[in-house]
């Protein structure tokens, strides 16, 4: 079983942390399953992009995913960046 990684949005212990292309997969108990574009992670680290409210982020993830099986890729534009 993989180690838990902190969700970049809410900090909860999440599964994932592995890369698919330029995105990183997170399966968070609070934020659902999503992929964060590498650009978003960099902007968070630099403090250029503010982290969204976890509830608003969950709604964004669910809206972007719709009925798809794959986790949605969250890009800076989704977060107002």
Secondary structure, DSSP 8 states (H G I E B T S, - for coil): ----EE-TTT--EEEEEEEETTEEEEEETTTEEEEEEHHHHHHHHHTSS----HHHHHHHHHHHHTT-SS--EE-GGGGT-
